[in-house]
């Protein structure tokens, strides 16, 4: 699925971001996995240094994982 650039920029979405989809009534809601982890309390805040946003840390980790996967597959991200 492709979102318009203005929406991606506003939401700070990046290639490789992972979404979770759920149904609410008659709507489909897409949520970034990092946000779902924060909401559920599944991410351990104690491993993130003070002053660092956890969501940015999670997104950076995901981008790095994506880059490694692309390298392993012989593609440039």
PDB file of N, H, CA, C and O in Angstrom:
ATOM      1  N   UNK A   1       0.852  -1.154   0.000  1.00  0.00           N
ATOM      2  CA  UNK A   1       0.000   0.000   0.000  1.00  0.00           C
ATOM      3  C   UNK A   1       0.908   1.230   0.000  1.00  0.00           C
ATOM      4  O   UNK A   1       1.905   1.274   0.720  1.00  0.00           O
ATOM      5  N   UNK A   2       0.562   2.209  -0.798  1.00  0.00           N
ATOM      6  H   UNK A   2      -0.248   2.173  -1.383  1.00  0.00           H
ATOM      7  CA  UNK A   2       1.341   3.435  -0.876  1.00  0.00           C
ATOM      8  C   UNK A   2       0.531   4.586  -0.299  1.00  0.00           C
ATOM      9  O   UNK A   2      -0.629   4.792  -0.654  1.00  0.00           O
ATOM     10  N   UNK A   3       1.162   5.324   0.589  1.00  0.00           N
ATOM     11  H   UNK A   3       2.105   5.157   0.877  1.00  0.00           H
ATOM     12  CA  UNK A   3       0.538   6.508   1.174  1.00  0.00           C
ATOM     13  C   UNK A   3       1.130   7.747   0.511  1.00  0.00           C
ATOM     14  O   UNK A   3       2.302   7.737   0.134  1.00  0.00           O
ATOM     15  N   UNK A   4       0.356   8.801   0.362  1.00  0.00           N
ATOM     16  H   UNK A   4      -0.596   8.809   0.668  1.00  0.00           H
ATOM     17  CA  UNK A   4       0.890  10.035  -0.205  1.00  0.00           C
ATOM     18  C   UNK A   4       2.073  10.560   0.613  1.00  0.00           C
ATOM     19  O   UNK A   4       2.111  10.413   1.835  1.00  0.00           O
ATOM     20  N   UNK A   5       3.030  11.170  -0.077  1.00  0.00           N
ATOM     21  H   UNK A   5       2.999  11.289  -1.070  1.00  0.00           H
ATOM     22  CA  UNK A   5       4.245  11.665   0.567  1.00  0.00           C
ATOM     23  C   UNK A   5       3.942  12.619   1.722  1.00  0.00           C
ATOM     24  O   UNK A   5       4.616  12.574   2.751  1.00  0.00           O
ATOM     25  N   UNK A   6       2.944  13.474   1.564  1.00  0.00           N
ATOM     26  H   UNK A   6       2.396  13.510   0.728  1.00  0.00           H
ATOM     27  CA  UNK A   6       2.610  14.436   2.624  1.00  0.00           C
ATOM     28  C   UNK A   6       2.187  13.718   3.913  1.00  0.00           C
ATOM     29  O   UNK A   6       2.532  14.155   5.011  1.00  0.00           O
ATOM     30  N   UNK A   7       1.454  12.634   3.779  1.00  0.00           N
ATOM     31  H   UNK A   7       1.173  12.279   2.887  1.00  0.00           H
ATOM     32  CA  UNK A   7       1.032  11.868   4.960  1.00  0.00           C
ATOM     33  C   UNK A   7       2.231  11.160   5.583  1.00  0.00           C
ATOM     34  O   UNK A   7       2.391  11.156   6.804  1.00  0.00           O
ATOM     35  N   UNK A   8       3.085  10.553   4.731  1.00  0.00           N
ATOM     36  H   UNK A   8       2.956  10.555   3.739  1.00  0.00           H
ATOM     37  CA  UNK A   8       4.278   9.873   5.256  1.00  0.00           C
ATOM     38  C   UNK A   8       5.164  10.844   6.013  1.00  0.00           C
ATOM     39  O   UNK A   8       5.693  10.514   7.074  1.00  0.00           O
ATOM     40  N   UNK A   9       5.327  12.045   5.465  1.00  0.00           N
ATOM     41  H   UNK A   9       4.898  12.312   4.603  1.00  0.00           H
ATOM     42  CA  UNK A   9       6.170  13.047   6.122  1.00  0.00           C
ATOM     43  C   UNK A   9       5.551  13.490   7.443  1.00  0.00           C
ATOM     44  O   UNK A   9       6.249  13.583   8.453  1.00  0.00           O
ATOM     45  N   UNK A  10       4.264  13.761   7.447  1.00  0.00           N
ATOM     46  H   UNK A  10       3.696  13.685   6.627  1.00  0.00           H
ATOM     47  CA  UNK A  10       3.583  14.212   8.659  1.00  0.00           C
ATOM     48  C   UNK A  10       3.674  13.168   9.773  1.00  0.00           C
ATOM     49  O   UNK A  10       3.856  13.511  10.941  1.00  0.00           O
ATOM     50  N   UNK A  11       3.546  11.892   9.404  1.00  0.00           N
ATOM     51  H   UNK A  11       3.398  11.613   8.455  1.00  0.00           H
ATOM     52  CA  UNK A  11       3.581  10.807  10.390  1.00  0.00           C
ATOM     53  C   UNK A  11       4.992  10.273  10.638  1.00  0.00           C
ATOM     54  O   UNK A  11       5.188   9.367  11.447  1.00  0.00           O
ATOM     55  N   UNK A  12       5.968  10.843   9.934  1.00  0.00           N
ATOM     56  H   UNK A  12       5.808  11.579   9.277  1.00  0.00           H
ATOM     57  CA  UNK A  12       7.364  10.414  10.054  1.00  0.00           C
ATOM     58  C   UNK A  12       7.500   8.915   9.789  1.00  0.00           C
ATOM     59  O   UNK A  12       8.089   8.182  10.584  1.00  0.00           O
ATOM     60  N   UNK A  13       6.949   8.477   8.667  1.00  0.00           N
ATOM     61  H   UNK A  13       6.471   9.072   8.022  1.00  0.00           H
ATOM     62  CA  UNK A  13       7.014   7.081   8.269  1.00  0.00           C
ATOM     63  C   UNK A  13       8.200   6.879   7.341  1.00  0.00           C
ATOM     64  O   UNK A  13       8.541   7.759   6.550  1.00  0.00           O
ATOM     65  N   UNK A  14       8.828   5.706   7.446  1.00  0.00           N
ATOM     66  H   UNK A  14       8.551   4.991   8.089  1.00  0.00           H
ATOM     67  CA  UNK A  14      10.002   5.402   6.650  1.00  0.00           C
ATOM     68  C   UNK A  14       9.852   4.042   5.989  1.00  0.00           C
ATOM     69  O   UNK A  14       9.101   3.189   6.462  1.00  0.00           O
ATOM     70  N   UNK A  15      10.567   3.851   4.897  1.00  0.00           N
ATOM     71  H   UNK A  15      11.177   4.544   4.513  1.00  0.00           H
ATOM     72  CA  UNK A  15      10.578   2.559   4.235  1.00  0.00           C
ATOM     73  C   UNK A  15      11.028   1.505   5.236  1.00  0.00           C
ATOM     74  O   UNK A  15      12.017   1.691   5.945  1.00  0.00           O
ATOM     75  N   UNK A  16      10.304   0.412   5.287  1.00  0.00           N
ATOM     76  H   UNK A  16       9.500   0.261   4.712  1.00  0.00           H
ATOM     77  CA  UNK A  16      10.648  -0.669   6.205  1.00  0.00           C
ATOM     78  C   UNK A  16       9.886  -0.629   7.519  1.00  0.00           C
ATOM     79  O   UNK A  16       9.952  -1.588   8.287  1.00  0.00           O
ATOM     80  N   UNK A  17       9.158   0.457   7.804  1.00  0.00           N
ATOM     81  H   UNK A  17       9.105   1.237   7.179  1.00  0.00           H
ATOM     82  CA  UNK A  17       8.340   0.504   9.018  1.00  0.00           C
ATOM     83  C   UNK A  17       7.306  -0.618   8.957  1.00  0.00           C
ATOM     84  O   UNK A  17       6.762  -0.917   7.893  1.00  0.00           O
ATOM     85  N   UNK A  18       7.045  -1.225  10.090  1.00  0.00           N
ATOM     86  H   UNK A  18       7.486  -0.982  10.954  1.00  0.00           H
ATOM     87  CA  UNK A  18       6.099  -2.340  10.159  1.00  0.00           C
ATOM     88  C   UNK A  18       4.812  -1.860  10.811  1.00  0.00           C
ATOM     89  O   UNK A  18       4.830  -1.152  11.818  1.00  0.00           O
ATOM     90  N   UNK A  19       3.689  -2.262  10.210  1.00  0.00           N
ATOM     91  H   UNK A  19       3.675  -2.836   9.392  1.00  0.00           H
ATOM     92  CA  UNK A  19       2.382  -1.871  10.716  1.00  0.00           C
ATOM     93  C   UNK A  19       1.600  -3.091  11.187  1.00  0.00           C
ATOM     94  O   UNK A  19       1.803  -4.211  10.718  1.00  0.00           O
ATOM     95  N   UNK A  20       0.712  -2.836  12.116  1.00  0.00           N
ATOM     96  H   UNK A  20       0.546  -1.926  12.496  1.00  0.00           H
ATOM     97  CA  UNK A  20      -0.257  -3.830  12.567  1.00  0.00           C
ATOM     98  C   UNK A  20      -1.624  -3.300  12.134  1.00  0.00           C
ATOM     99  O   UNK A  20      -1.919  -2.119  12.314  1.00  0.00           O
ATOM    100  N   UNK A  21      -2.443  -4.161  11.571  1.00  0.00           N
ATOM    101  H   UNK A  21      -2.203  -5.121  11.425  1.00  0.00           H
ATOM    102  CA  UNK A  21      -3.783  -3.751  11.145  1.00  0.00           C
ATOM    103  C   UNK A  21      -4.810  -4.373  12.082  1.00  0.00           C
ATOM    104  O   UNK A  21      -4.676  -5.523  12.498  1.00  0.00           O
ATOM    105  N   UNK A  22      -5.834  -3.596  12.405  1.00  0.00           N
ATOM    106  H   UNK A  22      -5.944  -2.661  12.067  1.00  0.00           H
ATOM    107  CA  UNK A  22      -6.935  -4.118  13.217  1.00  0.00           C
ATOM    108  C   UNK A  22      -8.232  -3.496  12.719  1.00  0.00           C
ATOM    109  O   UNK A  22      -8.230  -2.446  12.077  1.00  0.00           O
ATOM    110  N   UNK A  23      -9.320  -4.153  13.023  1.00  0.00           N
ATOM    111  H   UNK A  23      -9.322  -5.006  13.545  1.00  0.00           H
ATOM    112  CA  UNK A  23     -10.634  -3.671  12.616  1.00  0.00           C
ATOM    113  C   UNK A  23     -11.303  -3.028  13.821  1.00  0.00           C
ATOM    114  O   UNK A  23     -11.355  -3.612  14.904  1.00  0.00           O
ATOM    115  N   UNK A  24     -11.812  -1.822  13.619  1.00  0.00           N
ATOM    116  H   UNK A  24     -11.769  -1.348  12.739  1.00  0.00           H
ATOM    117  CA  UNK A  24     -12.588  -1.113  14.638  1.00  0.00           C
ATOM    118  C   UNK A  24     -13.911  -0.726  13.990  1.00  0.00           C
ATOM    119  O   UNK A  24     -13.981   0.213  13.197  1.00  0.00           O
ATOM    120  N   UNK A  25     -14.948  -1.461  14.341  1.00  0.00           N
ATOM    121  H   UNK A  25     -14.891  -2.224  14.986  1.00  0.00           H
ATOM    122  CA  UNK A  25     -16.239  -1.228  13.697  1.00  0.00           C
ATOM    123  C   UNK A  25     -16.132  -1.581  12.227  1.00  0.00           C
ATOM    124  O   UNK A  25     -15.838  -2.723  11.872  1.00  0.00           O
ATOM    125  N   UNK A  26     -16.373  -0.597  11.375  1.00  0.00           N
ATOM    126  H   UNK A  26     -16.612   0.330  11.663  1.00  0.00           H
ATOM    127  CA  UNK A  26     -16.269  -0.824   9.927  1.00  0.00           C
ATOM    128  C   UNK A  26     -15.040  -0.140   9.345  1.00  0.00           C
ATOM    129  O   UNK A  26     -14.989   0.144   8.148  1.00  0.00           O
ATOM    130  N   UNK A  27     -14.043   0.125  10.201  1.00  0.00           N
ATOM    131  H   UNK A  27     -14.084  -0.106  11.173  1.00  0.00           H
ATOM    132  CA  UNK A  27     -12.812   0.778   9.755  1.00  0.00           C
ATOM    133  C   UNK A  27     -11.621  -0.153   9.953  1.00  0.00           C
ATOM    134  O   UNK A  27     -11.597  -0.969  10.875  1.00  0.00           O
ATOM    135  N   UNK A  28     -10.635  -0.015   9.071  1.00  0.00           N
ATOM    136  H   UNK A  28     -10.655   0.648   8.322  1.00  0.00           H
ATOM    137  CA  UNK A  28      -9.354  -0.691   9.242  1.00  0.00           C
ATOM    138  C   UNK A  28      -8.387   0.350   9.789  1.00  0.00           C
ATOM    139  O   UNK A  28      -8.230   1.426   9.212  1.00  0.00           O
ATOM    140  N   UNK A  29      -7.746   0.027  10.899  1.00  0.00           N
ATOM    141  H   UNK A  29      -7.874  -0.846  11.368  1.00  0.00           H
ATOM    142  CA  UNK A  29      -6.798   0.943  11.532  1.00  0.00           C
ATOM    143  C   UNK A  29      -5.404   0.342  11.411  1.00  0.00           C
ATOM    144  O   UNK A  29      -5.175  -0.797  11.816  1.00  0.00           O
ATOM    145  N   UNK A  30      -4.472   1.115  10.850  1.00  0.00           N
ATOM    146  H   UNK A  30      -4.659   2.041  10.520  1.00  0.00           H
ATOM    147  CA  UNK A  30      -3.080   0.696  10.757  1.00  0.00           C
ATOM    148  C   UNK A  30      -2.292   1.436  11.825  1.00  0.00           C
ATOM    149  O   UNK A  30      -2.406   2.654  11.965  1.00  0.00           O
ATOM    150  N   UNK A  31      -1.496   0.694  12.573  1.00  0.00           N
ATOM    151  H   UNK A  31      -1.403  -0.295  12.459  1.00  0.00           H
ATOM    152  CA  UNK A  31      -0.707   1.282  13.653  1.00  0.00           C
ATOM    153  C   UNK A  31       0.726   0.800  13.506  1.00  0.00           C
ATOM    154  O   UNK A  31       0.973  -0.378  13.247  1.00  0.00           O
ATOM    155  N   UNK A  32       1.663   1.715  13.670  1.00  0.00           N
ATOM    156  H   UNK A  32       1.462   2.672  13.880  1.00  0.00           H
ATOM    157  CA  UNK A  32       3.065   1.305  13.654  1.00  0.00           C
ATOM    158  C   UNK A  32       3.312   0.283  14.758  1.00  0.00           C
ATOM    159  O   UNK A  32       2.808   0.427  15.872  1.00  0.00           O
ATOM    160  N   UNK A  33       4.079  -0.734  14.448  1.00  0.00           N
ATOM    161  H   UNK A  33       4.488  -0.852  13.543  1.00  0.00           H
ATOM    162  CA  UNK A  33       4.357  -1.753  15.445  1.00  0.00           C
ATOM    163  C   UNK A  33       5.014  -1.143  16.689  1.00  0.00           C
ATOM    164  O   UNK A  33       4.712  -1.551  17.810  1.00  0.00           O
ATOM    165  N   UNK A  34       5.908  -0.171  16.497  1.00  0.00           N
ATOM    166  H   UNK A  34       6.153   0.161  15.586  1.00  0.00           H
ATOM    167  CA  UNK A  34       6.565   0.438  17.652  1.00  0.00           C
ATOM    168  C   UNK A  34       5.547   1.106  18.562  1.00  0.00           C
ATOM    169  O   UNK A  34       5.676   1.048  19.785  1.00  0.00           O
ATOM    170  N   UNK A  35       4.534   1.740  17.978  1.00  0.00           N
ATOM    171  H   UNK A  35       4.429   1.787  16.985  1.00  0.00           H
ATOM    172  CA  UNK A  35       3.496   2.378  18.792  1.00  0.00           C
ATOM    173  C   UNK A  35       2.662   1.325  19.524  1.00  0.00           C
ATOM    174  O   UNK A  35       2.289   1.515  20.682  1.00  0.00           O
ATOM    175  N   UNK A  36       2.372   0.217  18.842  1.00  0.00           N
ATOM    176  H   UNK A  36       2.675   0.063  17.901  1.00  0.00           H
ATOM    177  CA  UNK A  36       1.609  -0.860  19.475  1.00  0.00           C
ATOM    178  C   UNK A  36       2.394  -1.455  20.640  1.00  0.00           C
ATOM    179  O   UNK A  36       1.818  -1.781  21.678  1.00  0.00           O
ATOM    180  N   UNK A  37       3.699  -1.597  20.470  1.00  0.00           N
ATOM    181  H   UNK A  37       4.167  -1.332  19.626  1.00  0.00           H
ATOM    182  CA  UNK A  37       4.531  -2.116  21.566  1.00  0.00           C
ATOM    183  C   UNK A  37       4.498  -1.175  22.756  1.00  0.00           C
ATOM    184  O   UNK A  37       4.369  -1.617  23.898  1.00  0.00           O
ATOM    185  N   UNK A  38       4.613   0.124  22.496  1.00  0.00           N
ATOM    186  H   UNK A  38       4.717   0.483  21.569  1.00  0.00           H
ATOM    187  CA  UNK A  38       4.553   1.098  23.593  1.00  0.00           C
ATOM    188  C   UNK A  38       3.199   1.049  24.288  1.00  0.00           C
ATOM    189  O   UNK A  38       3.114   1.051  25.516  1.00  0.00           O
ATOM    190  N   UNK A  39       2.149   1.006  23.489  1.00  0.00           N
ATOM    191  H   UNK A  39       2.217   1.005  22.491  1.00  0.00           H
ATOM    192  CA  UNK A  39       0.799   0.991  24.063  1.00  0.00           C
ATOM    193  C   UNK A  39       0.591  -0.235  24.934  1.00  0.00           C
ATOM    194  O   UNK A  39      -0.044  -0.159  25.986  1.00  0.00           O
ATOM    195  N   UNK A  40       1.126  -1.362  24.493  1.00  0.00           N
ATOM    196  H   UNK A  40       1.641  -1.423  23.639  1.00  0.00           H
ATOM    197  CA  UNK A  40       0.930  -2.610  25.237  1.00  0.00           C
ATOM    198  C   UNK A  40       1.892  -2.753  26.404  1.00  0.00           C
ATOM    199  O   UNK A  40       1.720  -3.627  27.253  1.00  0.00           O
ATOM    200  N   UNK A  41       2.915  -1.884  26.447  1.00  0.00           N
ATOM    201  H   UNK A  41       3.055  -1.174  25.757  1.00  0.00           H
ATOM    202  CA  UNK A  41       3.907  -1.994  27.520  1.00  0.00           C
ATOM    203  C   UNK A  41       4.913  -3.101  27.281  1.00  0.00           C
ATOM    204  O   UNK A  41       5.607  -3.515  28.210  1.00  0.00           O
ATOM    205  N   UNK A  42       5.007  -3.592  26.042  1.00  0.00           N
ATOM    206  H   UNK A  42       4.443  -3.256  25.288  1.00  0.00           H
ATOM    207  CA  UNK A  42       5.895  -4.703  25.733  1.00  0.00           C
ATOM    208  C   UNK A  42       7.337  -4.291  25.512  1.00  0.00           C
ATOM    209  O   UNK A  42       8.208  -5.155  25.406  1.00  0.00           O
ATOM    210  N   UNK A  43       7.614  -3.004  25.439  1.00  0.00           N
ATOM    211  H   UNK A  43       6.907  -2.303  25.524  1.00  0.00           H
ATOM    212  CA  UNK A  43       8.977  -2.556  25.198  1.00  0.00           C
ATOM    213  C   UNK A  43       9.593  -2.110  26.510  1.00  0.00           C
ATOM    214  O   UNK A  43       8.983  -1.344  27.255  1.00  0.00           O
ATOM    215  N   UNK A  44      10.780  -2.576  26.793  1.00  0.00           N
ATOM    216  H   UNK A  44      11.275  -3.198  26.188  1.00  0.00           H
ATOM    217  CA  UNK A  44      11.453  -2.298  28.069  1.00  0.00           C
ATOM    218  C   UNK A  44      12.146  -0.939  28.012  1.00  0.00           C
ATOM    219  O   UNK A  44      13.224  -0.814  27.431  1.00  0.00           O
ATOM    220  N   UNK A  45      11.543   0.058  28.603  1.00  0.00           N
ATOM    221  H   UNK A  45      10.667  -0.043  29.076  1.00  0.00           H
ATOM    222  CA  UNK A  45      12.072   1.429  28.611  1.00  0.00           C
ATOM    223  C   UNK A  45      13.421   1.526  29.318  1.00  0.00           C
ATOM    224  O   UNK A  45      14.189   2.450  29.050  1.00  0.00           O
ATOM    225  N   UNK A  46      13.721   0.590  30.216  1.00  0.00           N
ATOM    226  H   UNK A  46      13.098  -0.161  30.433  1.00  0.00           H
ATOM    227  CA  UNK A  46      14.963   0.678  30.993  1.00  0.00           C
ATOM    228  C   UNK A  46      16.207   0.537  30.124  1.00  0.00           C
ATOM    229  O   UNK A  46      17.294   0.914  30.562  1.00  0.00           O
ATOM    230  N   UNK A  47      16.085   0.009  28.910  1.00  0.00           N
ATOM    231  H   UNK A  47      15.202  -0.297  28.554  1.00  0.00           H
ATOM    232  CA  UNK A  47      17.259  -0.165  28.057  1.00  0.00           C
ATOM    233  C   UNK A  47      17.541   1.063  27.196  1.00  0.00           C
ATOM    234  O   UNK A  47      18.523   1.084  26.453  1.00  0.00           O
ATOM    235  N   UNK A  48      16.697   2.077  27.289  1.00  0.00           N
ATOM    236  H   UNK A  48      15.900   2.060  27.893  1.00  0.00           H
ATOM    237  CA  UNK A  48      16.874   3.285  26.491  1.00  0.00           C
ATOM    238  C   UNK A  48      17.436   4.394  27.374  1.00  0.00           C
ATOM    239  O   UNK A  48      16.890   4.665  28.444  1.00  0.00           O
ATOM    240  N   UNK A  49      18.521   5.041  26.941  1.00  0.00           N
ATOM    241  H   UNK A  49      18.964   4.821  26.072  1.00  0.00           H
ATOM    242  CA  UNK A  49      19.123   6.106  27.750  1.00  0.00           C
ATOM    243  C   UNK A  49      18.168   7.272  27.961  1.00  0.00           C
ATOM    244  O   UNK A  49      17.321   7.535  27.107  1.00  0.00           O
ATOM    245  N   UNK A  50      18.291   7.976  29.088  1.00  0.00           N
ATOM    246  H   UNK A  50      18.979   7.762  29.782  1.00  0.00           H
ATOM    247  CA  UNK A  50      17.457   9.158  29.327  1.00  0.00           C
ATOM    248  C   UNK A  50      17.633  10.176  28.198  1.00  0.00           C
ATOM    249  O   UNK A  50      18.736  10.354  27.682  1.00  0.00           O
ATOM    250  N   UNK A  51      16.552  10.834  27.825  1.00  0.00           N
ATOM    251  H   UNK A  51      15.655  10.689  28.244  1.00  0.00           H
ATOM    252  CA  UNK A  51      16.603  11.845  26.783  1.00  0.00           C
ATOM    253  C   UNK A  51      16.410  11.303  25.377  1.00  0.00           C
ATOM    254  O   UNK A  51      16.320  12.075  24.422  1.00  0.00           O
ATOM    255  N   UNK A  52      16.346   9.992  25.238  1.00  0.00           N
ATOM    256  H   UNK A  52      16.419   9.365  26.014  1.00  0.00           H
ATOM    257  CA  UNK A  52      16.140   9.379  23.928  1.00  0.00           C
ATOM    258  C   UNK A  52      14.690   8.929  23.839  1.00  0.00           C
ATOM    259  O   UNK A  52      14.181   8.273  24.747  1.00  0.00           O
ATOM    260  N   UNK A  53      14.027   9.280  22.743  1.00  0.00           N
ATOM    261  H   UNK A  53      14.441   9.813  22.005  1.00  0.00           H
ATOM    262  CA  UNK A  53      12.652   8.838  22.554  1.00  0.00           C
ATOM    263  C   UNK A  53      12.640   7.365  22.179  1.00  0.00           C
ATOM    264  O   UNK A  53      13.327   6.950  21.246  1.00  0.00           O
ATOM    265  N   UNK A  54      11.871   6.588  22.895  1.00  0.00           N
ATOM    266  H   UNK A  54      11.313   6.925  23.654  1.00  0.00           H
ATOM    267  CA  UNK A  54      11.808   5.161  22.650  1.00  0.00           C
ATOM    268  C   UNK A  54      11.309   4.821  21.269  1.00  0.00           C
ATOM    269  O   UNK A  54      11.798   3.881  20.642  1.00  0.00           O
ATOM    270  N   UNK A  55      10.337   5.578  20.785  1.00  0.00           N
ATOM    271  H   UNK A  55       9.939   6.342  21.294  1.00  0.00           H
ATOM    272  CA  UNK A  55       9.806   5.295  19.446  1.00  0.00           C
ATOM    273  C   UNK A  55      10.877   5.517  18.389  1.00  0.00           C
ATOM    274  O   UNK A  55      10.963   4.757  17.424  1.00  0.00           O
ATOM    275  N   UNK A  56      11.691   6.547  18.560  1.00  0.00           N
ATOM    276  H   UNK A  56      11.622   7.165  19.344  1.00  0.00           H
ATOM    277  CA  UNK A  56      12.768   6.798  17.606  1.00  0.00           C
ATOM    278  C   UNK A  56      13.822   5.705  17.699  1.00  0.00           C
ATOM    279  O   UNK A  56      14.382   5.291  16.684  1.00  0.00           O
ATOM    280  N   UNK A  57      14.093   5.240  18.905  1.00  0.00           N
ATOM    281  H   UNK A  57      13.639   5.576  19.729  1.00  0.00           H
ATOM    282  CA  UNK A  57      15.046   4.145  19.098  1.00  0.00           C
ATOM    283  C   UNK A  57      14.543   2.876  18.405  1.00  0.00           C
ATOM    284  O   UNK A  57      15.307   2.198  17.720  1.00  0.00           O
ATOM    285  N   UNK A  58      13.273   2.560  18.582  1.00  0.00           N
ATOM    286  H   UNK A  58      12.651   3.111  19.139  1.00  0.00           H
ATOM    287  CA  UNK A  58      12.706   1.385  17.926  1.00  0.00           C
ATOM    288  C   UNK A  58      12.737   1.516  16.415  1.00  0.00           C
ATOM    289  O   UNK A  58      13.064   0.558  15.715  1.00  0.00           O
ATOM    290  N   UNK A  59      12.399   2.698  15.906  1.00  0.00           N
ATOM    291  H   UNK A  59      12.134   3.476  16.475  1.00  0.00           H
ATOM    292  CA  UNK A  59      12.415   2.896  14.458  1.00  0.00           C
ATOM    293  C   UNK A  59      13.837   2.779  13.918  1.00  0.00           C
ATOM    294  O   UNK A  59      14.049   2.203  12.851  1.00  0.00           O
ATOM    295  N   UNK A  60      14.808   3.320  14.645  1.00  0.00           N
ATOM    296  H   UNK A  60      14.635   3.787  15.512  1.00  0.00           H
ATOM    297  CA  UNK A  60      16.204   3.216  14.205  1.00  0.00           C
ATOM    298  C   UNK A  60      16.643   1.755  14.171  1.00  0.00           C
ATOM    299  O   UNK A  60      17.335   1.334  13.245  1.00  0.00           O
ATOM    300  N   UNK A  61      16.242   0.984  15.180  1.00  0.00           N
ATOM    301  H   UNK A  61      15.679   1.326  15.933  1.00  0.00           H
ATOM    302  CA  UNK A  61      16.572  -0.435  15.203  1.00  0.00           C
ATOM    303  C   UNK A  61      15.941  -1.146  14.011  1.00  0.00           C
ATOM    304  O   UNK A  61      16.580  -1.991  13.384  1.00  0.00           O
ATOM    305  N   UNK A  62      14.702  -0.815  13.698  1.00  0.00           N
ATOM    306  H   UNK A  62      14.183  -0.129  14.208  1.00  0.00           H
ATOM    307  CA  UNK A  62      14.014  -1.455  12.581  1.00  0.00           C
ATOM    308  C   UNK A  62      14.654  -1.089  11.249  1.00  0.00           C
ATOM    309  O   UNK A  62      14.797  -1.942  10.373  1.00  0.00           O
ATOM    310  N   UNK A  63      15.044   0.185  11.091  1.00  0.00           N
ATOM    311  H   UNK A  63      14.928   0.878  11.802  1.00  0.00           H
ATOM    312  CA  UNK A  63      15.709   0.594   9.852  1.00  0.00           C
ATOM    313  C   UNK A  63      17.041  -0.132   9.672  1.00  0.00           C
ATOM    314  O   UNK A  63      17.385  -0.536   8.561  1.00  0.00           O
ATOM    315  N   UNK A  64      17.784  -0.294  10.758  1.00  0.00           N
ATOM    316  H   UNK A  64      17.505   0.035  11.660  1.00  0.00           H
ATOM    317  CA  UNK A  64      19.064  -1.007  10.692  1.00  0.00           C
ATOM    318  C   UNK A  64      18.830  -2.470  10.330  1.00  0.00           C
ATOM    319  O   UNK A  64      19.570  -3.032   9.522  1.00  0.00           O
ATOM    320  N   UNK A  65      17.826  -3.084  10.910  1.00  0.00           N
ATOM    321  H   UNK A  65      17.225  -2.628  11.567  1.00  0.00           H
ATOM    322  CA  UNK A  65      17.482  -4.468  10.578  1.00  0.00           C
ATOM    323  C   UNK A  65      17.103  -4.579   9.102  1.00  0.00           C
ATOM    324  O   UNK A  65      17.519  -5.518   8.424  1.00  0.00           O
ATOM    325  N   UNK A  66      16.326  -3.637   8.610  1.00  0.00           N
ATOM    326  H   UNK A  66      15.988  -2.875   9.162  1.00  0.00           H
ATOM    327  CA  UNK A  66      15.928  -3.626   7.211  1.00  0.00           C
ATOM    328  C   UNK A  66      17.156  -3.499   6.311  1.00  0.00           C
ATOM    329  O   UNK A  66      17.268  -4.201   5.306  1.00  0.00           O
ATOM    330  N   UNK A  67      18.086  -2.594   6.677  1.00  0.00           N
ATOM    331  H   UNK A  67      17.995  -2.024   7.494  1.00  0.00           H
ATOM    332  CA  UNK A  67      19.301  -2.395   5.888  1.00  0.00           C
ATOM    333  C   UNK A  67      20.111  -3.681   5.822  1.00  0.00           C
ATOM    334  O   UNK A  67      20.595  -4.052   4.752  1.00  0.00           O
ATOM    335  N   UNK A  68      20.265  -4.375   6.966  1.00  0.00           N
ATOM    336  H   UNK A  68      19.871  -4.074   7.834  1.00  0.00           H
ATOM    337  CA  UNK A  68      21.012  -5.645   6.996  1.00  0.00           C
ATOM    338  C   UNK A  68      20.339  -6.693   6.124  1.00  0.00           C
ATOM    339  O   UNK A  68      21.014  -7.415   5.391  1.00  0.00           O
ATOM    340  N   UNK A  69      19.025  -6.784   6.195  1.00  0.00           N
ATOM    341  H   UNK A  69      18.477  -6.197   6.791  1.00  0.00           H
ATOM    342  CA  UNK A  69      18.299  -7.756   5.373  1.00  0.00           C
ATOM    343  C   UNK A  69      18.494  -7.464   3.891  1.00  0.00           C
ATOM    344  O   UNK A  69      18.679  -8.384   3.095  1.00  0.00           O
ATOM    345  N   UNK A  70      18.454  -6.204   3.523  1.00  0.00           N
ATOM    346  H   UNK A  70      18.303  -5.456   4.170  1.00  0.00           H
ATOM    347  CA  UNK A  70      18.651  -5.823   2.133  1.00  0.00           C
ATOM    348  C   UNK A  70      20.068  -6.188   1.674  1.00  0.00           C
ATOM    349  O   UNK A  70      20.248  -6.680   0.561  1.00  0.00           O
ATOM    350  N   UNK A  71      21.064  -5.951   2.520  1.00  0.00           N
ATOM    351  H   UNK A  71      20.917  -5.551   3.424  1.00  0.00           H
ATOM    352  CA  UNK A  71      22.443  -6.304   2.177  1.00  0.00           C
ATOM    353  C   UNK A  71      22.580  -7.811   1.999  1.00  0.00           C
ATOM    354  O   UNK A  71      23.240  -8.274   1.069  1.00  0.00           O
ATOM    355  N   UNK A  72      21.958  -8.569   2.887  1.00  0.00           N
ATOM    356  H   UNK A  72      21.422  -8.193   3.642  1.00  0.00           H
ATOM    357  CA  UNK A  72      22.033 -10.018   2.791  1.00  0.00           C
ATOM    358  C   UNK A  72      21.408 -10.522   1.499  1.00  0.00           C
ATOM    359  O   UNK A  72      21.836 -11.537   0.952  1.00  0.00           O
ATOM    360  N   UNK A  73      20.406  -9.820   1.017  1.00  0.00           N
ATOM    361  H   UNK A  73      20.058  -8.995   1.462  1.00  0.00           H
ATOM    362  CA  UNK A  73      19.726 -10.222  -0.214  1.00  0.00           C
ATOM    363  C   UNK A  73      20.412  -9.630  -1.442  1.00  0.00           C
ATOM    364  O   UNK A  73      19.958  -9.832  -2.568  1.00  0.00           O
ATOM    365  N   UNK A  74      21.511  -8.896  -1.225  1.00  0.00           N
ATOM    366  H   UNK A  74      21.881  -8.733  -0.310  1.00  0.00           H
ATOM    367  CA  UNK A  74      22.264  -8.339  -2.337  1.00  0.00           C
ATOM    368  C   UNK A  74      21.681  -7.092  -2.939  1.00  0.00           C
ATOM    369  O   UNK A  74      21.985  -6.742  -4.079  1.00  0.00           O
ATOM    370  N   UNK A  75      20.827  -6.403  -2.167  1.00  0.00           N
ATOM    371  H   UNK A  75      20.579  -6.687  -1.240  1.00  0.00           H
ATOM    372  CA  UNK A  75      20.210  -5.162  -2.653  1.00  0.00           C
ATOM    373  C   UNK A  75      20.647  -4.011  -1.782  1.00  0.00           C
ATOM    374  O   UNK A  75      20.993  -4.185  -0.614  1.00  0.00           O
ATOM    375  N   UNK A  76      20.625  -2.853  -2.358  1.00  0.00           N
ATOM    376  H   UNK A  76      20.343  -2.711  -3.307  1.00  0.00           H
ATOM    377  CA  UNK A  76      20.904  -1.632  -1.605  1.00  0.00           C
ATOM    378  C   UNK A  76      19.591  -1.072  -1.086  1.00  0.00           C
ATOM    379  O   UNK A  76      18.621  -1.017  -1.843  1.00  0.00           O
ATOM    380  N   UNK A  77      19.516  -0.647   0.192  1.00  0.00           N
ATOM    381  H   UNK A  77      20.304  -0.692   0.807  1.00  0.00           H
ATOM    382  CA  UNK A  77      18.263  -0.068   0.713  1.00  0.00           C
ATOM    383  C   UNK A  77      17.908   1.236   0.052  1.00  0.00           C
ATOM    384  O   UNK A  77      16.887   1.838   0.384  1.00  0.00           O
TER     385      UNK A  77
END
